[in-house]
C-alpha cells in the first residue's frame, strides 16, 4: 500500500480504544509502527536494486517486526508521558502488523517469515493505490475528529468494511480467473499456470497472465460476462549468446528470482545489444508502475551497463 494509507491505518487503529485509554503516546506508537517497515527503502540510496533485494524483507517480517517495535518504543517511552514500555512496544508492533497485512493484499510480495524463509507472500487482492482501502481508514478519522465518542465504533466498522471489500475482491478475482482460463481453453492455448493480478479499479478490472514454454499471454479481464478479453501474446527472446551472457549477470539472476512472470526481449540499437527483462506483474511496457531491467552490451557481448527502473 501507499504511504498515505499506511499512515491513516496507524492513526485509525490507534483510535480503536487505545488513544482513549492511553492518550497521545498510543497514537504515536501505533502510527510509528504503521510507517516504520518502509524504512528499508532508504537502502535505495546505496543500492539501485534495493527494491527487490531488501524491500519488504527484515522490517516487514514477523520476527524483524519485534526488533523494530522494541527499538521504536524506546524513545516514546523515554521522552513520553506513558511509562509502561511493554505496552508501547506492543502498540508499535500492532502498527507493524497492520502494515504487513496491508502489503500482503497487494502483488509485490512480502517476506513475512524472513529470515526463516525468503519466500514472498502476496494475496493479489488490491492495487498498490486503492481509494476504497484508503477511505476505510480516513472516514473513521473524520468521525473521531467530529464525534470522539464514536471513534472506536467507527474504526471497527471501517475494518469490517475492509474485510467485506477484500472478500468481494477475492470472489471477483476467482471469477475473472475462471473467465480467462476458459477463454484460453476455447482458443486451444495450453498454458502451465495462470494468475489474475489487481490493477487500478480492481475488483472491477484485473490483469490476467498465463505462462507457457517460451510464451506469455496477457489480458485485461472483468468478472462479469461480456466482451471476451483481447489476449496479447508475448514471446520470450530466443536463446542466443547475448541472452545467455545477460542471464549470467548477478543483478539479472536477482531480478529473475524476484519476478513471477519474467518476460525477456533482445533488442539492437546501433552497435548495442540490449536484453530487457520485465515482470508482467507490473505491466508489459509503458505502464505507470513498470519494472524493467536492461543489460546493455557491445557487439562482442561485453556488458557496458545495467539499468534498472522501478517505481516502488
N, C-alpha and C positions, 0 to 999 in steps of 0.2 A: 504494500500500500504506500501511498504518497505521504510525505512528512506531515502535511496538514491533518490528514485523517489520523495518523498516529498521535499527534498532539491532542486532537479533540477526544480521542479514545481515552487517553490518560486523564484528562480533565473530567470527562463524563463519569468514568468508573470511580474516580475519587469522590464524586457526589452521590454514589450509591449507598451512602451511610457512613463512609469513613471520615469525610470532612465534618459531618455533623457530630461525630464523637471525638475526633482528634483535633480538628481545626486545619489551618493552612498547611502545617507540615505534611499532612496526609495528601493534600493536593500536590504539593511539591514532590513528594516521594513517588506517587503513582505516575505523575506526568513525566518525571525524570526517567522512570523505568520504561515508560512507553516510547520514549525517544532514544534512549541510550544505545540500544543494539545497533543502530545505524552509525555509531561512532567508528565502526570498522571502515566506513567509506573514506576516512582520512588517509588510508593506505594508498589511495589513488594518487596522492601527491608524490609517491616514490615509485609506484609500480603501475604501469598502464594496464596491466592485466588484473589489477586488484579486484575488479568487479566479479571475476569468475574464479580468482584464486582465494580470496579472503571473504568477500561479502557474503553475508548470511551463513557464516561459519561459527566460530567460537562464541561471538557475542549473541548469536541467535539460537544457541543450543540450550537445552535444559540444564546441563551441568555448568556451562560457561555463564549462564544467566545468574546462577547462585553467586559466583565470584563477583560478577558485575554488581549485583544487588548489595553485597557486603561492602564493596568499595564506595558505591554512590550513597549508601545510607549513612556512612560515617560523617561527612561534612554536614548533612542535615541534622544529625544527632548532636554534633559538636557545637554548631552555631545556631541551632534552632531552639525553640522553647519546649519541645517534647523530648523527654529524656528516657524513652524506652526504645533502645537501639533495635531490639529484636522485632518490635512492631514495625519500625520504619524500614528495616531490611525486608520484611515480609511484604510491605506495601510496594516497595521498589520492584521486588520480584513479581508481584502481581501485574504491575505495569509491563514488565518484560514479557510475561506470559501472554498478555493481551497483544503485544507487538508481534510475537511469534505466531499467534493464531491468525492475525490479520495478514501476515505474509504468507502463511500456508494456503490461504484461499486463492492466491494468485498462481502464476505459472513459472516464476523464476526458479523456484526451488530453494528450500531451506534445510540446512544440515542440523536438524533438531537433535540428533543423537551424537553430534561431534563432542569429544574426539573418539568415541567408541565406534562411530561409523561415519564415513564420508558421504553416505547416501543423501541425496537431496529429495525432500518430500514436497509435493505440490498437489493441491486439490483441484486446480484449474476451474475455479468457480466464478472468479471475478477478475476484471481487468485491473491493472495497477492503479488506475484512477476510476473510481466508481462513485458517482454522485449520491446514490442511494445509501451506500455504506457510510459515506461521509455524513449524510443527513441524519443517520441513525444516532450519531454521537452529537451532532451540532444542535439538533432540536431539543434534546433534554437539557443542554446547557442554557438555552434560551429560557426554558421553563424554570431552571434553577435560579436564573437571574431575576425573572419576573415573579415567580412563586417559590421561594426557597423551601417552603414546607412540602412541596410536591416533587422536589428534586429526585429523591431516591426512587419514588414510584415511576417517574418519567424515564430514568435511566434503565430500570428493569423492563419497562415496556419497550424501550428502544432496543435493548438486547434481544427481547423476544421477537421483535420485528426483523432484526438482523438474521436470527436463526430461521425464521419463516422465509425470508428472502433468499437465503442460501439454499434452503431446501427446494424452493421453486427453481432456482438456478440449476441445482443438481438434476432435477427432473427434466428441465428443458435441455440440458446438456445430453442426457441419456437419449432423449427423443431425436435430437439433432444427429447424434452418432449413429443411431439406427437408420435414419434417413440417408446419411452419407454412405454407410455400408451397403444399404440396399441399392443405391444408385450405382455404386461401383460394381455390384454383382450383376445388375441389369446390363451394364456396358461390358461385361465379361472382363473386368480388370481384377486380376488376382494380386492381393497385397499381403504382406506379412503382419502389419499392425496398423491400427487406426487410432487417432486421438482427436478429440474436439477441445479447442482452446478458447478461452474468453477473449473477446475484443471489446472495444468501446461500445456501449449499449447492450452488452450481454445482460440478462439472459435472452434477449430477443435476437441476438446476432452472434454467431460463433464462427471460428475459423477451423475447418476440418483439414487434417493432414493424414495422408496414408503413405506407407513406405513399402517398396518392393525392390528387389535387387537392381541397382543401377538407376532407379527411378523414384520420384516423389510426386504425389498428387496433392493439390491444394484447392480448397473451395470455401466460399462463404456460405454457411448453411443456417437456416432458420428452423425453429422447432415445430412449425405448423405446415400443413400441406399447402402446396402451391407450386410455383415455378421451380423446376428441378435445378440443382446447382450447376453452375458452369465450372467444370473441373479443369484445372490447369495442370499440365504435365511439365515437370521439371526434371531434366535428365542430368545425371551426375557426369562430371567431366571424365573423359576416357583416361585410363591409367597410362600415362606417359612418363617420361623421365622428369619432367618439371613437377608434375603432381607428386611423384614418388619422393623427390627431393624436398618438396614443401611439407609433405606429411611427416617427414623426419624432424622438422624443426620443433624445438621444445614447446614453444608457445602454441603451435598448431596442435600438438598432442594434448596440451592443456585444454584448448578450446574444444577439441573433439570429445574429450572426456566429459566436458560440461554439456555439450549440445545434445538435445534429444532427437532432433531431426536435422542433422547437418546436410547441407547442400553445397557441393563443390563445383566451381566453374574455373576453366582455364581460358584466360584472355591474353591477347597480344596487342600491345600498344607501342608502335615503333619497334625499337630493339628490345623492349622489356617484355618479359613474360610474367603474367600475374595469375596467381592461383588464389581464388577468392572463396572464402568459407562463410556461410550464413547458417543460422539456426532458425528453421522455419517457425519455431515457436514465436518469434518476434517479427515475422513477416518475410516475404521473399525479396523485396527490394523497394527502396524509396518509401518506406513506411516511417511513421513518426517516431517509433521506438526501435528502429532496426539495430541489429548487432551483426557486424561484419568484420572479418579479419582478412587482410590481404597480404600475401607474401610476394614481393617484387624481386624478380631475378633477371640477370642478364642472359644473353643468348647461350652462354655456356652452363647456365644453371646455378651460378653463384648468387646467393641471397644478398640483395642490396639493402633491403629494409623490410620491416614488418609493421604494418599499420593496423591498428585496432580501433574501431569506432563502436561506441555504445552510449546509451542514454539512460543509465540506471544509477 
